[in-house]
Structure formats: structure tokens, C-alpha cells
Amino acid sequence: MEQTAVFEQERPRLLRIAGRILRDHTEAEDIVQQAWLRLHATDAAIDNLPAWLTTVTTRLCLDRLRSTKPILVDGTEFPSPATDPADELALADTVGIALQVVLDRLTPNERVAFVLHDSFSIDFPTIATVLGTSPAAARKLASRARSKVRPAGGQRGRADWEVVDAFLAAARQGDFEQLLELLAPGAVAAGDEAAVSAGTPGLVEGRQAVATMFNGAAKAALPVFVSERAGAAWFHQGTPRVVFDFTVVDGVVTRIDFRADPATLALIVRRRAGERRS
């Protein structure tokens, strides 16, 4: 696929990234246009164009943040945009009005790490490349941002689907601290008879134990609706085998039921990450 076609395919995603980082649709449009101009001007070979566009767009956003707001020292050096390697979704729809205010208190690096990881499930090695730092430092930036955001309202107010998707992303990326934050102290994971026969545990109790079980796991789980609720399921050759049925109360996961009975499997419908039903 030629570069122009790939860029047009990626444009909506790039606008969402820029829009959520900058919280300004006009600015986001300008940033994405700059990314296109940089693509048009480069002669370098690009192996992964979507990743290149993500890096360029995010670094341009960093440069814009640095030029329009006071710089807060966070211990991480910003890369210069000059060293770039070869349908906006309103922020309020994702994180709420209160979080919009809190985002302005984050350093640019914290803001980028938090948005890319928590809103777009981008892994920390990729975020580290964007920020010009290490994966461990990128993880700390996101965690620090989270600690600043949570006092403004904690997990309360987050839609159930947001909690489920954030949990699945943290599980896949091995973000143990985020898993702990998303689980209630008395969280339980339990499997029905059919699920246990398929290999799931029968009962796991407590936040620490459930987080440990999911840490680095769920890589093959796909987002689904379970009777209109956001959940996930393990598929084999296109057929759902085990459903992860989440119970979310006050913005945290209190229970995850592994279900493999035919009646439950018949209820699930595939969904896109971030998709919810009214």
C-alpha cells in the first residue's frame, strides 16, 4: 500500500492521539498535517509506517506542549522533533471533565505516557522510543501521572468498559501496579465447571493473587459483549471457548467469572476495544 493510502488510513487514529494529548481539535489537525509533511519530505526507508507516524505525531505534540505551557521538571529529557526517526474523539468521552483539568497539571512526558498507555494501550517499549527514554522510565511516568489523576476522582466515574479495557491492557503488558489499582481488595476470579475443564483456575481470591494470575497474561483474549456488558473471551479458530465475565463496582473489578457453558458462549458478541453500548 502506498504511503498516501496508509497515511489516510491512519489519520483518524493520529487525530485521536493528538486530540487527547493536546485537548484541542484544531491543534490536533495541525499536528497531523505536519506529520504528513514530514512523511512527504523524508527519503529514509520506513519499515513500519503506522509506528513511524505515531512517533512523529506524538513528538510533535510534545514539542507543542513544551512551547505552550510551563515546563515542569520530571527528570526525563525531551527528544527534539528535529531528530524524528524515519473523527476526533472528545477527551471528555474517555476520561471525563475532571481529568481534563488534571491533565494540565502533568508534565508533557507524564501526559504522553499516560494518554498513550491508558487510552490507546500502547506498550511501554514503544512509549519509551517516543520519549527517548527507557521502558522502565516510561512506566514510572505513566504511574506518576496516574497517581496525580486518581486523587481527583479515583476510579469512580469510569465506565465499566473503560475499566475492563484498561484491565486487559495492563494484563497483556505486564503492568502489575495498574492491575492492582483496577482490582478491589477482595477481588475474586472463579471458573465454572466447563471453564475449569478447559484449563482455567477454579477459584483465586484477593487482589494480589488475581493480579499475579493476570500479570502478563490474557494476550489471546479479545474484547466482547456478554449480555451487553463489556468483557473478553478466548477464541480458538474463530470460535469462543472461554468468556471472561467482569463485575465492576465503583470503577474497580470485584469479580471475574470464567464461563465456558454453551448458554453463555451463545450470548457473546465481538466488540472493538473502547466500544460500549448505551
C-alpha positions in Angstrom: 0.0 0.0 0.0 1.5 3.4 -1.0 2.4 5.9 1.7 -0.5 8.3 1.0 -3.1 5.5 1.3 -1.5 4.3 4.6 -1.5 7.8 6.0 -5.2 8.4 5.2 -6.0 5.0 6.9 -4.0 6.1 10.0 -5.2 9.7 10.0 -8.3 9.1 12.3 -6.1 7.3 14.9 -3.4 10.0 14.7 -6.1 12.7 15.3 -7.4 10.8 18.3 -3.9 10.6 19.8 -3.1 14.3 19.1 -6.5 15.4 20.2 -6.3 13.6 23.6 -2.8 14.8 24.3 -3.4 18.4 23.3 -7.2 18.6 24.0 -7.7 20.8 21.0 -9.1 19.6 17.7 -7.6 22.4 15.7 -4.2 21.9 17.1 -4.5 18.1 16.5 -5.4 18.7 12.9 -2.3 20.9 12.5 -0.1 18.4 14.2 -1.3 15.6 11.9 -0.8 17.8 8.9 2.8 18.4 10.0 3.3 14.7 10.3 2.1 14.3 6.7 4.6 17.0 5.6 7.4 15.2 7.3 6.5 12.0 5.7 6.3 13.6 2.3 9.8 15.2 2.9 11.6 12.1 4.1 13.7 9.9 1.8 14.5 7.4 4.5 13.2 3.8 4.3 10.4 3.3 6.7 9.8 -0.3 7.8 6.7 0.3 9.9 4.8 3.4 8.7 2.0 3.4 11.3 4.6 3.2 14.1 6.7 6.0 12.4 3.6 8.2 12.1 2.7 7.5 15.8 6.2 8.5 16.9 6.3 11.6 14.7 2.8 12.8 15.7 3.5 12.2 19.4 6.8 14.0 19.4 5.2 17.0 17.6 2.6 17.0 20.3 5.4 17.0 22.9 7.0 20.0 21.2 3.7 21.8 21.1 3.1 21.2 24.8 6.6 22.4 25.7 6.0 25.6 23.7 2.6 26.5 25.1 2.8 25.6 28.8 5.3 25.9 31.7 7.9 23.2 31.7 7.8 21.1 34.8 10.9 19.1 35.6 10.3 15.4 35.5 13.8 14.1 35.2 13.4 13.0 31.6 15.0 14.7 28.7 12.7 15.6 25.8 13.7 14.5 22.3 13.8 17.2 19.7 11.3 16.9 16.9 14.2 17.6 14.5 15.5 14.1 15.4 12.3 12.3 14.4 13.1 8.8 13.1 12.2 7.7 9.8 -13.2 11.9 13.6 -11.6 13.2 16.8 -13.0 11.5 19.9 -13.5 14.2 22.6 -11.4 13.6 25.7 -14.5 14.0 27.8 -15.9 10.9 26.3 -13.0 8.9 27.5 -11.8 10.3 30.8 -14.3 13.0 31.9 -14.2 16.7 32.6 -12.4 16.3 35.9 -9.5 14.5 34.2 -9.2 17.2 31.6 -8.3 19.7 34.3 -5.8 17.3 36.0 -4.1 16.6 32.7 -3.0 20.2 32.6 -1.0 19.6 35.9 1.0 16.8 34.3 4.4 17.3 32.7 4.4 16.8 29.0 6.2 13.4 29.3 3.8 12.2 32.0 0.8 13.3 29.9 2.1 11.5 26.8 2.9 8.3 28.7 -0.5 8.3 30.5 -2.5 9.0 27.4 -0.7 6.6 25.1 -0.8 3.8 27.6 -4.1 4.2 29.4 -6.2 5.5 26.4 -4.5 3.6 23.5 -2.9 0.6 25.2 0.4 1.3 23.6 3.2 -0.7 25.2 5.9 0.9 27.3 8.8 0.0 24.9 7.1 1.9 22.2 6.3 4.8 24.5 10.0 4.8 25.6 11.0 5.2 22.0 8.7 8.1 21.5 10.0 9.8 24.7 13.6 8.9 24.2 13.9 7.1 27.5 13.8 3.5 28.9 10.7 1.3 29.2 11.1 1.4 33.0 11.2 5.2 33.0 8.2 5.3 30.7 6.3 3.0 33.1 7.2 5.3 36.0 6.0 8.3 34.1 2.6 6.7 33.5 2.4 5.5 37.1 3.3 9.0 38.4 0.6 10.6 36.1 -1.9 8.0 37.4 -1.2 8.9 41.0 -1.8 12.6 40.2 -5.0 11.8 38.3 -6.6 9.4 40.8 -6.9 11.8 43.7 -9.2 14.0 41.5 -11.8 11.3 41.5 -10.2 7.9 41.8 -11.6 5.2 39.6 -15.2 6.3 40.3 -16.9 7.7 37.3 -15.1 5.5 34.8 -17.4 3.5 32.7 -17.3 -0.3 33.1 -16.0 -0.8 29.6 -13.1 1.6 30.3 -12.2 -0.4 33.4 -12.4 -3.7 31.5 -10.3 -2.5 28.6 -7.7 -0.9 31.0 -7.5 -4.2 32.9 -7.0 -6.2 29.8 -4.3 -3.8 28.5 -2.5 -3.9 31.8 -2.7 -7.7 31.9 -1.2 -8.0 28.4 1.6 -5.5 29.1 2.5 -6.9 32.5 1.6 -3.7 34.3 1.2 -5.2 37.8 0.7 -1.8 39.6 -2.1 -0.9 37.2 -3.8 -4.3 37.7 -3.7 -3.8 41.5 -5.2 -0.3 41.1 -8.1 -1.7 39.0 -8.9 -4.6 41.4 -11.0 -4.3 44.6 -9.2 -5.6 47.7 -11.5 -8.7 47.9 -11.5 -9.4 44.1 -12.2 -12.9 43.1 -11.6 -14.9 39.9 -13.6 -18.1 39.5 -14.3 -20.6 36.8 -17.4 -22.6 36.1 -17.1 -26.4 35.6 -16.7 -26.1 31.8 -14.1 -23.4 32.1 -12.1 -25.3 34.7 -12.2 -28.3 32.3 -10.8 -26.0 29.7 -7.8 -25.1 31.9 -8.9 -22.0 33.9 -8.5 -21.9 37.7 -11.4 -22.8 39.9 -11.0 -20.0 42.4 -8.5 -17.3 43.0 -9.1 -14.9 45.9 -7.7 -11.5 46.7 -6.4 -8.5 44.8 -2.7 -9.6 44.9 -3.5 -13.2 43.8 -5.8 -12.1 40.9 -3.3 -9.5 39.7 -0.5 -12.1 39.8 -2.6 -14.5 37.8 -3.3 -12.0 35.1 0.1 -10.2 35.0 1.5 -10.7 31.5 -1.5 -12.9 30.6 -4.7 -12.5 28.5 -2.7 -11.9 25.3 -5.1 -14.1 23.3 -8.3 -12.6 24.9 -10.4 -10.5 22.6 -13.0 -7.8 23.6 -16.6 -9.0 23.6 -20.0 -8.1 24.9 -21.5 -10.5 27.4 -25.3 -9.8 27.5 -24.5 -6.1 26.7 -21.7 -5.9 29.3 -18.1 -5.3 28.3 -16.0 -8.4 28.7 -13.4 -10.6 26.9 -13.2 -14.1 25.5 -10.6 -16.6 24.5 -11.2 -17.7 20.9 -9.9 -20.9 19.2 -10.0 -20.9 15.4 -12.6 -18.2 15.4 -14.8 -19.9 18.0 -15.2 -18.5 21.6 -14.1 -21.1 24.2 -14.0 -19.2 27.5 -15.6 -15.9 28.4 -14.1 -13.5 31.0 -17.2 -12.0 32.6 -16.3 -8.9 34.6 -18.2 -7.4 37.5 -17.2 -3.8 38.0 -18.4 -1.8 41.1 -17.4 1.9 41.7 -14.8 1.8 39.0 -12.9 -1.4 40.1 -13.1 -5.0 39.2 -14.7 -7.0 42.1 -15.1 -10.4 40.3 -14.1 -12.1 37.1 -16.0 -15.2 36.1 -14.5 -17.6 33.6 -17.5 -19.1 31.8 -17.5 -21.8 29.2 -21.0 -23.1 29.3 -22.7 -23.1 25.9 -25.6 -20.8 27.1 -23.1 -18.0 28.0 -20.9 -18.6 24.9 -24.0 -18.1 22.8 -24.6 -14.6 24.2 -21.3 -13.1 23.3 -20.7 -10.6 20.5 -17.3 -9.4 19.4 -16.6 -5.7 20.0 -13.8 -3.2 19.3 -11.6 -2.1 22.2 -13.2 1.0 23.6 -16.6 0.2 22.2 -19.6 0.5 24.6 -23.3 0.2 24.3 -25.8 2.7 25.7 
